[in-house]
Amino acid sequence: MPNFAMLIDGEQATAQHTFAVTNPSTGELVGMAPQATLSDLDRAVATAQTAFEAWSRVSDADRAEACAAIAAKIGTHAEELAQLLTCEQGKPLNGLGSRFELGGAQAWASVTAGLSLPMKVLQDTNEGRVELHRRPIGVVGSITPWNWPLMIAVWHILPAIRTGNTVVVKPSPFTPLSTLRMVELMNEVLPNGVVNVVCGDDAVENIGAAMSAHPGIRKMVFTGSTATGKRVYANAAETMKRLTLELGGNDAGIVLPDVNPEEIAERLFWGAFINNGQTCAAMKRLYVHEDVYDEVCSALTEFARNIVVGDGRDEGSVLGPLANEMQFDKIRSLVDASRAKGRVLLGGEPGEGLFFPPTMISDLEADDPLVAEEQFGPALPIIRYSDVEDAIAQANSGENGLGGSVWSKDIAHAKRIAARLECGSAWINSHGGLNPIAPFGGRKSSGLGVEFGEEGLAEYTDIQVIHC
């Protein structure tokens, strides 16, 4: 079984200690990941600081070319990375699984390569000229999650290096191997030290906390739970770091009474169950008008019955297992708590190992745990409503504000309702689709700052104004 290494200053860096990464489908060992020490982190940061001096002065065109080369490298090695990703995360190779994720990673890298932040002239008169310039910040620390590890690593790394920063990335200990390999590939086209990767089990050495407090890191970008995001926020305060935080979401979908249930069933399903529901911007609560409630429940469950759940390496699997035991236990607990109060339309009983079938529970209320908490898994509560004002109020309840959706044949009416949802992204007749040119971020406790597009690129820069 292979031992994987960190990448620091363009070279593989082994560790004295390692930890096991297992396949969620089978429990089999996938590989041994290096356990970083605080000394490893210090060395990676120092390397990135040194590399920043040269990389920040590289021309905009040359940095764009390097990012395009990374996109091509990801494309060339997409199947290798997809296979490794499926083994450590569990998601299927096909459908909206690992090959889809690698396609997204390549696409985001390509689009980011083509973005730029040119100088803006704010004034050019007899009184003088005023120019606004975007300057790179320095070393960026990136902490990535286990649900979309490679796609999100690209979301963090590419805009950082595109704008002249250098990076130290720490992947989740549940899914470090594919990121270690992808960073190794990035280093084949980048100068040494521009992108470095350290990893470790935080129960042994909390590298993530050390990164967010490290005086040599000038910006942190984190994707994960709101609770952990708050700790990153607090740890970063002493050094006045710049922050981009994409945190939890308990996204609501509102179905209006004019829909055709059979026409929207497939899109409703994937809005909720993409990546087994293990997606920040997946639909976590579905509010359906009483006039079409039974029909929507029926159409949705009938579609879901045909979804094949199995080993991610099986080409016929559509959904895989949950990614880790922690998440499996959470889903089982929330579903068990909902059985007595709601009606299980589909699923509800865990399978062997970490497999949990697509589960839908109707007739729940606002204070039921499956509705009030972000489940982050394959269990969808479906709530009946009679007054759309009440549905909007329930959708906006709570501290999350990442995404939301409205489902209707009347697009103009749906847009008016969507405008009232307290969320960073709203979709009409779909849920969760992202675009590399459209800013993505949360309101309330779902995050700080945005990713993607020019607005996301700007988050990796400081403003300098020159008066001349």
Summary of the structure (lengths in Angstrom):
residues: 468
radius of gyration: 22.6
end to end distance: 61.7
largest distance: 75.9
contacts: 1744
relative contact order: 0.14
helix: 39%
strand: 22%
